[in-house]
Amino acid sequence: MWFSLFIVALAALVALHFWWRAKFRSQHSEQTTELDNFQRRQQETSVEAKAQQQVIFNSMLEGLLLLDRQRKIYLSNRAFNSFFNLPNELRGKTIVEALRLHELDDLLGRVESEQQVFGYEFKLPGFSERWLQVNAAVITNSAGEREGTILVFHDLTRLKQLERQREEFVANVSHELRTPLSLIKGYVETLLDGARDNPEVAERFLKIIERNTDRLDFLIQDLLTISALESGRMKLDLQPVNLPGLVEKVFAHLHTKAENKNVQLVNELSETTIQADANRLDQVLTNLLDNAIKYGRASGQVVVGANRLTTGKLELFVRDDGPGIPAEALERVFERFYRVDKARSREQGGTGLGLAIVKHIVQAHGGEVWAKSDLGKGTTFFFTLPTVE
């Protein structure tokens, strides 16, 4: 009997052993599967996170550069590569190897010494004008040891250009204001010193003073106009405008100037209606025709005409037969205060803002303006405006 009980107990133990063994295998298999799934999810998350990180880096407008502790490139984003016209893969290279810029290599030494450098500016060699600002800092671990360096590059080119334009503008305005003011002051002092007692001299001096006060007034008015145009504060009153009639009106206004130089004004326009602000368009035509008369050939001809474009716009032109404009100056004539011949321009008068105002008024109408010239044969100014169907 005891033997039978022993056999039953042994059989039960063996069965229990195999049951636990099967259960362990099943649990181990499930755990292994869960572990594999967890690791796979972690890898997928890591890859996805890296991809998202790269997308974020590449969407930045600032150039980003990460260096390891050996000063070798670990990561660079798209903006950084674009700034320096570099290939996408730079990992493992030093700054000198990738950029050939010892100036940045020297900056790295300064960053490692000072821990961070902000607002460092430099001009890129090999570019007509490209300025960058760098903010850099050392990356450290929990023990305070340097792990690498991060550099952020910001493009300053546009800001530098605007600053230069501002300085040129202030200098030009100061000069334009100082010249007539000096003349006015000089003639007033002469009159006060006794010249006023001579009627002929006094009248001549007063006319000079009047002419220069007009010059100051024109300059201030033009400055206000171009400021309003550039800031968008000037609103256009768009109405159907009879173009030939407007040109004849401007001709009548400039008749005396043309007659003094024996310049013939020719209106080649057929009956045409355009959509424009009549007062501003008057200003455009007056500035262009005044320049054509002023700088054109004596006893010459100034022609106003138009060509209808397939785009639905009208291309107008003002053509003279004067000495022309050098090719390198054609793109700059619409800049504020730019003068092709400074001595001749100042002798002829004017504020130096006329063509800049023309450009902004035409652009406000949705048109374009440009110039073509043949030296010795004349210059033609073109601009486009919308027509009325």
C-alpha beads as a LAMMPS data file, in Angstrom:
LAMMPS data file: protein, C-alpha beads

389 atoms
388 bonds

1 atom types
1 bond types

-500.0 500.0 xlo xhi
-500.0 500.0 ylo yhi
-500.0 500.0 zlo zhi

Masses

1 110.0

Atoms # bond

1 1 1 0.000 0.000 0.000
2 1 1 2.793 2.393 0.939
3 1 1 4.513 1.524 -2.315
4 1 1 1.370 2.411 -4.263
5 1 1 1.052 5.730 -2.467
6 1 1 4.734 6.491 -3.210
7 1 1 4.231 5.751 -6.896
8 1 1 1.151 8.033 -7.014
9 1 1 2.982 10.829 -5.195
10 1 1 5.993 10.475 -7.490
11 1 1 3.759 10.587 -10.552
12 1 1 2.050 13.695 -9.161
13 1 1 5.411 15.384 -8.578
14 1 1 6.600 14.530 -12.090
15 1 1 3.348 15.862 -13.552
16 1 1 3.616 19.012 -11.422
17 1 1 7.236 19.459 -12.534
18 1 1 6.335 19.271 -16.224
19 1 1 3.336 21.547 -15.646
20 1 1 5.473 24.216 -13.971
21 1 1 8.128 23.778 -16.642
22 1 1 5.568 24.265 -19.431
23 1 1 4.078 27.248 -17.608
24 1 1 7.572 28.754 -17.118
25 1 1 8.342 28.282 -20.783
26 1 1 5.046 29.900 -21.709
27 1 1 5.639 32.863 -19.383
28 1 1 9.248 33.184 -20.554
29 1 1 8.086 33.164 -24.171
30 1 1 5.482 35.817 -23.401
31 1 1 8.056 37.937 -21.557
32 1 1 10.543 37.552 -24.404
33 1 1 7.883 38.577 -26.894
34 1 1 6.901 41.564 -24.725
35 1 1 10.580 42.525 -24.359
36 1 1 11.118 42.272 -28.110
37 1 1 8.019 44.376 -28.722
38 1 1 9.156 46.927 -26.127
39 1 1 12.618 47.176 -27.664
40 1 1 11.115 47.492 -31.144
41 1 1 8.792 50.254 -29.932
42 1 1 11.712 51.989 -28.264
43 1 1 13.735 51.795 -31.482
44 1 1 10.809 53.089 -33.522
45 1 1 10.270 55.904 -31.027
46 1 1 13.975 56.716 -31.084
47 1 1 14.062 56.793 -34.900
48 1 1 10.882 58.877 -34.999
49 1 1 12.249 61.259 -32.359
50 1 1 15.496 61.654 -34.295
51 1 1 13.559 62.299 -37.496
52 1 1 11.372 64.881 -35.756
53 1 1 14.474 66.456 -34.231
54 1 1 16.105 66.693 -37.660
55 1 1 12.954 68.235 -39.147
56 1 1 12.907 70.839 -36.367
57 1 1 16.586 71.629 -36.867
58 1 1 16.177 71.941 -40.633
59 1 1 13.138 74.214 -40.283
60 1 1 15.146 76.744 -38.273
61 1 1 16.066 79.986 -40.051
62 1 1 19.247 80.177 -37.968
63 1 1 22.195 78.002 -38.831
64 1 1 22.911 75.384 -36.151
65 1 1 26.245 73.637 -35.641
66 1 1 27.030 71.043 -32.924
67 1 1 30.638 70.034 -32.293
68 1 1 31.927 67.157 -30.144
69 1 1 34.716 67.442 -27.581
70 1 1 37.326 66.993 -30.332
71 1 1 35.855 70.047 -32.180
72 1 1 34.512 67.804 -34.918
73 1 1 31.108 68.389 -36.474
74 1 1 28.407 66.196 -34.966
75 1 1 25.368 67.907 -36.484
76 1 1 24.641 70.791 -38.857
77 1 1 21.241 71.903 -40.084
78 1 1 20.102 72.964 -43.546
79 1 1 20.362 76.712 -42.872
80 1 1 23.991 76.396 -41.780
81 1 1 24.894 74.433 -44.908
82 1 1 23.067 77.002 -47.032
83 1 1 24.917 79.940 -45.464
84 1 1 28.260 78.444 -46.473
85 1 1 27.180 76.560 -49.642
86 1 1 28.212 73.229 -48.117
87 1 1 27.120 69.626 -48.776
88 1 1 24.627 68.074 -46.366
89 1 1 27.006 65.553 -44.776
90 1 1 29.728 67.212 -42.683
91 1 1 29.914 64.863 -39.698
92 1 1 33.430 64.112 -38.518
93 1 1 35.054 67.173 -40.074
94 1 1 36.577 70.092 -38.210
95 1 1 35.484 73.674 -38.926
96 1 1 38.767 74.374 -40.721
97 1 1 38.320 71.279 -42.898
98 1 1 34.686 72.095 -43.712
99 1 1 34.813 75.903 -44.001
100 1 1 38.469 76.922 -44.356
101 1 1 37.704 79.711 -41.884
102 1 1 40.443 80.109 -39.281
103 1 1 38.441 83.006 -37.812
104 1 1 35.786 80.559 -36.572
105 1 1 38.445 78.169 -35.301
106 1 1 39.879 81.028 -33.226
107 1 1 36.348 81.758 -31.981
108 1 1 36.072 78.166 -30.726
109 1 1 39.174 78.676 -28.600
110 1 1 37.606 81.783 -27.126
111 1 1 34.332 79.962 -26.418
112 1 1 36.118 77.113 -24.639
113 1 1 37.978 79.668 -22.539
114 1 1 35.003 81.931 -21.726
115 1 1 32.291 79.211 -21.819
116 1 1 30.086 81.366 -24.081
117 1 1 30.360 84.160 -26.663
118 1 1 27.366 86.200 -27.846
119 1 1 26.997 88.660 -30.735
120 1 1 30.201 87.821 -32.620
121 1 1 29.930 89.238 -36.167
122 1 1 31.994 88.452 -39.238
123 1 1 31.841 88.884 -43.007
124 1 1 32.036 85.784 -45.171
125 1 1 34.906 85.839 -47.654
126 1 1 34.079 85.006 -51.259
127 1 1 30.623 86.633 -51.138
128 1 1 29.752 90.095 -52.453
129 1 1 28.190 90.844 -49.073
130 1 1 27.205 88.265 -46.479
131 1 1 27.345 89.066 -42.771
132 1 1 26.697 86.505 -40.028
133 1 1 26.318 86.793 -36.275
134 1 1 27.368 83.865 -34.060
135 1 1 26.209 82.967 -30.555
136 1 1 28.187 80.070 -29.116
137 1 1 28.340 78.153 -25.830
138 1 1 30.081 75.129 -24.336
139 1 1 27.958 72.024 -23.621
140 1 1 28.878 70.324 -20.336
141 1 1 27.801 67.090 -18.622
142 1 1 26.601 66.650 -15.020
143 1 1 30.211 66.543 -13.825
144 1 1 30.925 69.920 -15.441
145 1 1 33.137 68.385 -18.148
146 1 1 33.002 69.793 -21.682
147 1 1 31.085 67.496 -24.021
148 1 1 31.039 69.775 -27.045
149 1 1 30.084 73.200 -28.381
150 1 1 26.923 74.612 -29.921
151 1 1 27.042 77.530 -32.389
152 1 1 24.001 79.383 -33.725
153 1 1 24.432 81.539 -36.869
154 1 1 22.083 84.402 -37.741
155 1 1 22.127 86.149 -41.132
156 1 1 22.766 89.890 -40.631
157 1 1 23.143 90.762 -44.318
158 1 1 19.795 92.511 -44.710
159 1 1 20.249 94.446 -41.456
160 1 1 23.712 95.589 -42.568
161 1 1 22.324 96.712 -45.924
162 1 1 19.508 98.644 -44.253
163 1 1 21.949 100.263 -41.841
164 1 1 24.182 101.350 -44.720
165 1 1 21.174 102.714 -46.616
166 1 1 20.080 104.619 -43.508
167 1 1 23.528 106.153 -43.106
168 1 1 23.658 107.098 -46.789
169 1 1 20.152 108.535 -46.582
170 1 1 20.985 110.691 -43.553
171 1 1 24.203 111.869 -45.185
172 1 1 22.425 112.746 -48.437
173 1 1 19.533 114.535 -46.734
174 1 1 21.994 116.496 -44.607
175 1 1 23.897 117.550 -47.718
176 1 1 20.751 118.454 -49.651
177 1 1 19.495 120.580 -46.748
178 1 1 22.836 122.179 -45.991
179 1 1 23.500 123.482 -49.516
180 1 1 20.415 125.735 -49.925
181 1 1 20.510 126.739 -46.256
182 1 1 24.126 127.889 -46.606
183 1 1 23.219 129.937 -49.686
184 1 1 20.199 131.483 -47.978
185 1 1 22.235 132.333 -44.881
186 1 1 25.041 133.869 -46.949
187 1 1 22.785 136.094 -49.034
188 1 1 20.741 137.169 -45.986
189 1 1 23.934 138.185 -44.185
190 1 1 25.072 140.136 -47.259
191 1 1 21.748 141.936 -47.440
192 1 1 21.911 142.782 -43.749
193 1 1 25.446 144.121 -44.199
194 1 1 24.162 146.807 -46.601
195 1 1 23.406 145.150 -49.924
196 1 1 19.704 145.764 -49.285
197 1 1 20.328 149.461 -49.987
198 1 1 21.121 148.614 -53.620
199 1 1 17.744 147.773 -55.236
200 1 1 19.202 145.772 -58.150
201 1 1 21.499 143.701 -55.931
202 1 1 18.789 143.230 -53.312
203 1 1 16.291 141.981 -55.900
204 1 1 18.807 139.529 -57.384
205 1 1 19.737 138.193 -53.949
206 1 1 16.102 137.838 -52.906
207 1 1 15.342 135.832 -56.059
208 1 1 18.245 133.501 -55.216
209 1 1 16.898 133.148 -51.677
210 1 1 13.416 132.436 -53.029
211 1 1 14.773 129.795 -55.417
212 1 1 16.601 128.018 -52.602
213 1 1 13.626 128.137 -50.228
214 1 1 11.603 126.521 -53.037
215 1 1 14.319 123.887 -53.313
216 1 1 14.030 123.197 -49.587
217 1 1 10.246 123.012 -49.837
218 1 1 10.444 120.564 -52.770
219 1 1 12.913 118.398 -50.853
220 1 1 10.700 118.256 -47.758
221 1 1 7.602 117.483 -49.836
222 1 1 9.446 114.708 -51.684
223 1 1 10.739 113.260 -48.412
224 1 1 7.217 113.197 -47.001
225 1 1 5.896 111.616 -50.197
226 1 1 8.477 108.834 -50.369
227 1 1 8.065 108.155 -46.630
228 1 1 4.309 107.756 -47.075
229 1 1 4.785 105.521 -50.131
230 1 1 7.374 103.251 -48.516
231 1 1 5.382 102.853 -45.314
232 1 1 2.149 102.099 -47.189
233 1 1 0.371 105.029 -45.534
234 1 1 -0.442 106.643 -48.884
235 1 1 -3.705 105.306 -50.285
236 1 1 -4.333 105.473 -54.017
237 1 1 -7.562 106.881 -55.411
238 1 1 -7.956 104.582 -58.412
239 1 1 -10.212 105.966 -61.123
240 1 1 -10.424 105.654 -64.929
241 1 1 -7.907 108.175 -66.318
242 1 1 -7.741 109.446 -69.893
243 1 1 -4.030 109.037 -70.560
244 1 1 -3.496 111.306 -73.611
245 1 1 -5.328 114.139 -71.857
246 1 1 -3.195 113.749 -68.733
247 1 1 0.005 113.806 -70.796
248 1 1 -1.083 117.020 -72.524
249 1 1 -1.727 118.558 -69.105
250 1 1 1.820 117.693 -68.007
251 1 1 3.183 119.031 -71.325
252 1 1 1.468 122.366 -70.637
253 1 1 2.999 122.497 -67.153
254 1 1 6.520 121.855 -68.512
255 1 1 6.115 123.973 -71.665
256 1 1 8.366 126.801 -70.479
257 1 1 11.215 124.462 -69.502
258 1 1 11.009 122.679 -72.847
259 1 1 10.879 125.977 -74.730
260 1 1 13.979 127.288 -72.926
261 1 1 15.977 124.318 -74.285
262 1 1 14.108 124.244 -77.585
263 1 1 12.951 120.694 -76.815
264 1 1 9.992 119.321 -78.749
265 1 1 7.444 117.385 -76.669
266 1 1 5.692 114.632 -78.643
267 1 1 2.582 112.744 -77.517
268 1 1 2.271 109.483 -79.484
269 1 1 -0.524 108.080 -77.345
270 1 1 -3.777 107.014 -78.938
271 1 1 -7.044 107.292 -77.018
272 1 1 -6.427 105.123 -73.956
273 1 1 -8.039 104.843 -70.528
274 1 1 -6.118 103.378 -67.595
275 1 1 -6.936 102.583 -63.980
276 1 1 -4.812 104.879 -61.821
277 1 1 -4.581 107.645 -59.267
278 1 1 -4.576 110.717 -61.538
279 1 1 -2.608 112.919 -59.130
280 1 1 0.082 110.318 -58.536
281 1 1 0.325 109.454 -62.217
282 1 1 0.697 113.185 -62.931
283 1 1 3.633 113.098 -60.519
284 1 1 5.196 110.121 -62.321
285 1 1 4.915 111.734 -65.763
286 1 1 6.101 115.119 -64.475
287 1 1 9.229 113.613 -62.897
288 1 1 10.089 111.537 -65.967
289 1 1 9.431 114.335 -68.460
290 1 1 11.232 116.925 -66.320
291 1 1 14.306 114.667 -66.243
292 1 1 14.077 114.040 -69.991
293 1 1 14.005 117.770 -70.693
294 1 1 16.674 118.566 -68.118
295 1 1 19.208 115.909 -69.134
296 1 1 18.219 115.456 -72.779
297 1 1 19.807 117.124 -75.792
298 1 1 19.207 120.812 -76.405
299 1 1 17.002 121.271 -79.479
300 1 1 16.120 117.616 -79.093
301 1 1 12.909 115.669 -78.751
302 1 1 11.080 113.978 -75.867
303 1 1 8.465 111.375 -76.770
304 1 1 5.705 109.783 -74.673
305 1 1 4.179 106.574 -76.060
306 1 1 2.719 103.222 -75.065
307 1 1 2.533 99.555 -76.041
308 1 1 -0.318 97.271 -75.057
309 1 1 0.943 94.026 -73.488
310 1 1 -0.609 90.569 -73.693
311 1 1 -0.787 90.531 -69.875
312 1 1 -3.572 93.120 -69.990
313 1 1 -1.337 95.955 -68.860
314 1 1 -0.158 99.028 -70.692
315 1 1 3.561 99.688 -71.083
316 1 1 4.235 103.426 -71.197
317 1 1 7.554 105.020 -72.067
318 1 1 9.255 108.413 -71.972
319 1 1 12.135 108.658 -74.454
320 1 1 14.774 111.360 -74.914
321 1 1 17.677 111.696 -77.351
322 1 1 20.265 112.881 -74.859
323 1 1 23.718 111.517 -73.954
324 1 1 22.293 108.394 -72.291
325 1 1 23.094 106.598 -69.041
326 1 1 25.988 104.128 -68.514
327 1 1 24.880 100.500 -68.193
328 1 1 26.270 100.140 -64.653
329 1 1 24.103 103.058 -63.482
330 1 1 20.780 101.926 -64.987
331 1 1 19.804 99.699 -62.062
332 1 1 20.709 102.379 -59.518
333 1 1 18.938 105.402 -60.990
334 1 1 15.795 104.585 -58.976
335 1 1 17.679 104.722 -55.664
336 1 1 17.101 107.705 -53.405
337 1 1 19.617 110.509 -54.068
338 1 1 21.574 108.464 -56.613
339 1 1 23.024 110.702 -59.322
340 1 1 24.762 109.502 -62.491
341 1 1 26.630 112.805 -62.866
342 1 1 26.692 114.493 -59.472
343 1 1 28.158 117.816 -60.680
344 1 1 25.678 118.156 -63.534
345 1 1 22.718 117.072 -61.397
346 1 1 23.416 119.647 -58.713
347 1 1 23.858 122.317 -61.349
348 1 1 20.489 121.379 -62.870
349 1 1 18.777 121.274 -59.468
350 1 1 16.280 118.713 -58.165
351 1 1 15.988 116.770 -54.940
352 1 1 17.447 113.450 -56.103
353 1 1 14.238 111.688 -55.069
354 1 1 12.200 111.987 -58.266
355 1 1 12.911 108.551 -59.755
356 1 1 12.596 106.838 -56.359
357 1 1 9.124 108.379 -56.058
358 1 1 8.301 107.221 -59.608
359 1 1 9.297 103.649 -58.704
360 1 1 7.187 103.537 -55.540
361 1 1 4.099 105.085 -57.171
362 1 1 4.254 102.639 -60.088
363 1 1 4.748 99.676 -57.736
364 1 1 1.816 100.878 -55.615
365 1 1 -0.301 100.584 -58.787
366 1 1 0.918 96.997 -59.260
367 1 1 3.273 97.915 -62.092
368 1 1 6.998 97.788 -62.771
369 1 1 9.500 100.438 -63.835
370 1 1 12.860 100.156 -65.595
371 1 1 15.150 102.041 -67.979
372 1 1 17.137 101.327 -71.148
373 1 1 19.821 103.486 -72.667
374 1 1 22.318 103.720 -75.519
375 1 1 25.203 106.061 -74.809
376 1 1 25.084 108.996 -77.197
377 1 1 21.597 108.081 -78.440
378 1 1 19.312 108.648 -75.472
379 1 1 17.431 107.000 -72.624
380 1 1 13.972 105.466 -72.360
381 1 1 12.103 104.975 -69.107
382 1 1 9.363 102.325 -69.097
383 1 1 6.564 101.590 -66.632
384 1 1 3.447 99.427 -66.667
385 1 1 -0.070 100.159 -65.453
386 1 1 -3.401 98.284 -65.548
387 1 1 -5.856 99.240 -68.293
388 1 1 -9.632 99.608 -68.117
389 1 1 -11.614 97.089 -70.185

Bonds

1 1 1 2
2 1 2 3
3 1 3 4
4 1 4 5
5 1 5 6
6 1 6 7
7 1 7 8
8 1 8 9
9 1 9 10
10 1 10 11
11 1 11 12
12 1 12 13
13 1 13 14
14 1 14 15
15 1 15 16
16 1 16 17
17 1 17 18
18 1 18 19
19 1 19 20
20 1 20 21
21 1 21 22
22 1 22 23
23 1 23 24
24 1 24 25
25 1 25 26
26 1 26 27
27 1 27 28
28 1 28 29
29 1 29 30
30 1 30 31
31 1 31 32
32 1 32 33
33 1 33 34
34 1 34 35
35 1 35 36
36 1 36 37
37 1 37 38
38 1 38 39
39 1 39 40
40 1 40 41
41 1 41 42
42 1 42 43
43 1 43 44
44 1 44 45
45 1 45 46
46 1 46 47
47 1 47 48
48 1 48 49
49 1 49 50
50 1 50 51
51 1 51 52
52 1 52 53
53 1 53 54
54 1 54 55
55 1 55 56
56 1 56 57
57 1 57 58
58 1 58 59
59 1 59 60
60 1 60 61
61 1 61 62
62 1 62 63
63 1 63 64
64 1 64 65
65 1 65 66
66 1 66 67
67 1 67 68
68 1 68 69
69 1 69 70
70 1 70 71
71 1 71 72
72 1 72 73
73 1 73 74
74 1 74 75
75 1 75 76
76 1 76 77
77 1 77 78
78 1 78 79
79 1 79 80
80 1 80 81
81 1 81 82
82 1 82 83
83 1 83 84
84 1 84 85
85 1 85 86
86 1 86 87
87 1 87 88
88 1 88 89
89 1 89 90
90 1 90 91
91 1 91 92
92 1 92 93
93 1 93 94
94 1 94 95
95 1 95 96
96 1 96 97
97 1 97 98
98 1 98 99
99 1 99 100
100 1 100 101
101 1 101 102
102 1 102 103
103 1 103 104
104 1 104 105
105 1 105 106
106 1 106 107
107 1 107 108
108 1 108 109
109 1 109 110
110 1 110 111
111 1 111 112
112 1 112 113
113 1 113 114
114 1 114 115
115 1 115 116
116 1 116 117
117 1 117 118
118 1 118 119
119 1 119 120
120 1 120 121
121 1 121 122
122 1 122 123
123 1 123 124
124 1 124 125
125 1 125 126
126 1 126 127
127 1 127 128
128 1 128 129
129 1 129 130
130 1 130 131
131 1 131 132
132 1 132 133
133 1 133 134
134 1 134 135
135 1 135 136
136 1 136 137
137 1 137 138
138 1 138 139
139 1 139 140
140 1 140 141
141 1 141 142
142 1 142 143
143 1 143 144
144 1 144 145
145 1 145 146
146 1 146 147
147 1 147 148
148 1 148 149
149 1 149 150
150 1 150 151
151 1 151 152
152 1 152 153
153 1 153 154
154 1 154 155
155 1 155 156
156 1 156 157
157 1 157 158
158 1 158 159
159 1 159 160
160 1 160 161
161 1 161 162
162 1 162 163
163 1 163 164
164 1 164 165
165 1 165 166
166 1 166 167
167 1 167 168
168 1 168 169
169 1 169 170
170 1 170 171
171 1 171 172
172 1 172 173
173 1 173 174
174 1 174 175
175 1 175 176
176 1 176 177
177 1 177 178
178 1 178 179
179 1 179 180
180 1 180 181
181 1 181 182
182 1 182 183
183 1 183 184
184 1 184 185
185 1 185 186
186 1 186 187
187 1 187 188
188 1 188 189
189 1 189 190
190 1 190 191
191 1 191 192
192 1 192 193
193 1 193 194
194 1 194 195
195 1 195 196
196 1 196 197
197 1 197 198
198 1 198 199
199 1 199 200
200 1 200 201
201 1 201 202
202 1 202 203
203 1 203 204
204 1 204 205
205 1 205 206
206 1 206 207
207 1 207 208
208 1 208 209
209 1 209 210
210 1 210 211
211 1 211 212
212 1 212 213
213 1 213 214
214 1 214 215
215 1 215 216
216 1 216 217
217 1 217 218
218 1 218 219
219 1 219 220
220 1 220 221
221 1 221 222
222 1 222 223
223 1 223 224
224 1 224 225
225 1 225 226
226 1 226 227
227 1 227 228
228 1 228 229
229 1 229 230
230 1 230 231
231 1 231 232
232 1 232 233
233 1 233 234
234 1 234 235
235 1 235 236
236 1 236 237
237 1 237 238
238 1 238 239
239 1 239 240
240 1 240 241
241 1 241 242
242 1 242 243
243 1 243 244
244 1 244 245
245 1 245 246
246 1 246 247
247 1 247 248
248 1 248 249
249 1 249 250
250 1 250 251
251 1 251 252
252 1 252 253
253 1 253 254
254 1 254 255
255 1 255 256
256 1 256 257
257 1 257 258
258 1 258 259
259 1 259 260
260 1 260 261
261 1 261 262
262 1 262 263
263 1 263 264
264 1 264 265
265 1 265 266
266 1 266 267
267 1 267 268
268 1 268 269
269 1 269 270
270 1 270 271
271 1 271 272
272 1 272 273
273 1 273 274
274 1 274 275
275 1 275 276
276 1 276 277
277 1 277 278
278 1 278 279
279 1 279 280
280 1 280 281
281 1 281 282
282 1 282 283
283 1 283 284
284 1 284 285
285 1 285 286
286 1 286 287
287 1 287 288
288 1 288 289
289 1 289 290
290 1 290 291
291 1 291 292
292 1 292 293
293 1 293 294
294 1 294 295
295 1 295 296
296 1 296 297
297 1 297 298
298 1 298 299
299 1 299 300
300 1 300 301
301 1 301 302
302 1 302 303
303 1 303 304
304 1 304 305
305 1 305 306
306 1 306 307
307 1 307 308
308 1 308 309
309 1 309 310
310 1 310 311
311 1 311 312
312 1 312 313
313 1 313 314
314 1 314 315
315 1 315 316
316 1 316 317
317 1 317 318
318 1 318 319
319 1 319 320
320 1 320 321
321 1 321 322
322 1 322 323
323 1 323 324
324 1 324 325
325 1 325 326
326 1 326 327
327 1 327 328
328 1 328 329
329 1 329 330
330 1 330 331
331 1 331 332
332 1 332 333
333 1 333 334
334 1 334 335
335 1 335 336
336 1 336 337
337 1 337 338
338 1 338 339
339 1 339 340
340 1 340 341
341 1 341 342
342 1 342 343
343 1 343 344
344 1 344 345
345 1 345 346
346 1 346 347
347 1 347 348
348 1 348 349
349 1 349 350
350 1 350 351
351 1 351 352
352 1 352 353
353 1 353 354
354 1 354 355
355 1 355 356
356 1 356 357
357 1 357 358
358 1 358 359
359 1 359 360
360 1 360 361
361 1 361 362
362 1 362 363
363 1 363 364
364 1 364 365
365 1 365 366
366 1 366 367
367 1 367 368
368 1 368 369
369 1 369 370
370 1 370 371
371 1 371 372
372 1 372 373
373 1 373 374
374 1 374 375
375 1 375 376
376 1 376 377
377 1 377 378
378 1 378 379
379 1 379 380
380 1 380 381
381 1 381 382
382 1 382 383
383 1 383 384
384 1 384 385
385 1 385 386
386 1 386 387
387 1 387 388
388 1 388 389
